[in-house]
């Protein structure tokens, strides 16, 4: 038996994950063979990897040309000419990887690779749109990484039981139409035809843009993925935060995507003459609201954990240099993986606001603007990510995603899991966003292995 044939079995963590061999041998026969320990490349003795890191780097570099900014990074807003051009490139790439292309009514791109059994789809991918003056890694890594996984499987003539699909979700960042995770939101059935008449700054509606993308907006809801259609969804993504880089851990196992709650608060005092009103007789809404801002920070910092709380802006009225502000408006946003913690923090914040109101003779009222429940990653997928990383000798860290993700939406219709790779200095949504080619290759190889692990583990009766 030659090396190639001897290598036909690949195991990860002692589990048979795939039968790799020249395709003329009957697959079922090969799969009956006993399971050897971790496969190591015969030539070098090092752990054998499947994805081609140079090829992956090449596709990421090519993608970075679409919407490139002089200061580095890209501006590639969802539903734009630049996005359209990048999509063309990506569709060609997917076709050349042998994928069968389907574009749904929201503009999400799917590329399918057939499986050997009649099973639900194992879906993986990310998004290629960016924020204004964004970087080259957010979304791009998981999109090109997903296609590289398919190319690596083609190289190794790997067959899977489940059909595999790579997806490129549309308008994840939501810079256009103010609707983030738009494509995945439609696919998950959370957004429908009510969004079609939203207008952008040029006066074009989402329906107009869908037509430009070759879609029929009246069929938007056809993009909904029916229940049971997906065996699971996997997303490889940059962390966009500091934890992996700081601890020099190459792979993050995402426990879930944090939930958030947003309130709009209005503090009412009394607008009066800045010269003639004595300091002890003022009802200064801006001064009181400023204390509220600091109270939010103190309460959130007082507990251990990764919860975050932010006051993003403040508006004071009447807004004159010689008038004591009578009104101040500010939002409060809290995020955590645990809804109960968000509630607990909010109760404490409100108690502090009441106290400050009393001291400053003002009144503060807050109304809930928006609420997003946390999305938990599937335990079985988290385990598969740990096993895959371990099989490569890569350390892992469990952590939540503090950023909004397409995975959050898809978690509502399928088991979901995310693989994070480090972001240098935790910087993202910036031209300075950076992940090393090695970290990206590690992430793609882990994705490759997780796909095969899940293909083996899921839907066994
Ligand atoms: Zn992203």
Boltz pocket constraint, residues with backbone or C-beta under 6 A from the ligand:
constraints:
  - pocket:
      binder: B
      contacts: [[A, 127], [A, 138], [A, 139], [A, 172], [A, 237], [A, 404]]
      max_distance: 6.0
